[in-house]
Amino acid sequence: MTINGKKTTINYQTINDIITSLQIIAANTVFTINSEIVDPSDYDQSLSEDDIIEIINFTSGG
Amino acid sequence: MVINLNYEQVEIAANSTVAQVITKFNLTNIDLININGVNCQSTAILAPNDNLLALNKAAILDSDLIAKATMARNDTSLINYFLKLNIVICGCGGIGSNIARMATQLGIGNITLIDFDLVDPTNLNRQMYTINHIGQPKIYVLQQYLQQINPRLNVKTIDTTITADNIDRLISGYDFVFEGFDTPHMKALIVQSAMRTKAQLICANGMAGIKPASKITTRQISQNIYMCGDFYSNVQPHEGLMAPQVNLVASHMVNKLLELCKERNNNE
């Protein structure tokens, strides 16, 4: 799968796996799979090898 | 031939100059001349259906004329489109208050402001507030300010804290939703809400510190969601959250609105 434009050899099973492995603060983050935003209730859905995943990490300030 | 002089149709001779029109209609002390949105000299030659503004800057008293002339420098093809547009601004701080000002300057007819907060001294370095406003609710101060730019603006205020429980309802029913929160979890929350509600969202992400203006960009993150900012900077001790970067991001956000409206207006 591809994460943030880079191919990864790590076989993440779910978005939750990515959150845990990369120590992401889920509440500050939005994930897209193949340009579709993932609802947090679907973070345990299975990922496929072809998926293109983007991690959008929001920052403070406004 | 027919032209519009100060928003009224008048008949003038072909190839008349502005000076000749000023004389013909006994206009006095004219020091603002604008044809079709461009400031001109009195020697300019008029063409049929031109929109000519010929005013004395110190003597514009008619509120109807002020309201129309306020929009004279805007894209004329979007005036009617913007009058009907209905937007909501979630958070009226650095991003939200500047978006509100620019949206009003564009002539957008309907703006809803949502915020729970009062103006405090740390807001004044980047937000549309002054010392006199400290301690007052942001939404009411901003409402008054916007109506001084455009008295015909329909501006609604919602004095509330946006939460996971009310966000879907609060952002539904508008043509565009602007995000102006200052915490990352609220930014993520509104993006997820826009995903569920299909709201057309323009949000901000990354505007802290000092960096080249070119680092601020706009990108589409899904069919109905755009994001503006540098996408990485966080507010850090001593590094600041300052007017230039905040205004750049707010300008990107309203500029995206302009682009989308122009495109949609052309397609209608």
Interface residues (C-beta under 8 A of the other chain):
Chain A: I25 A27 N28 T29 V30 T32 S35 E36 I37 D39 P40 E54 I56 N57 F58 T59 S60 G61 G62
Chain B: G91 G93 G94 I95 G96 G180 F181 D182 T183 P184 H185 K187 A188 V191 Q192 M195 R196 A204 N205 G206 M207 A208 I221 S222 I225 M227 G229 F231 Y232 S233 N234 V235 L241 V246
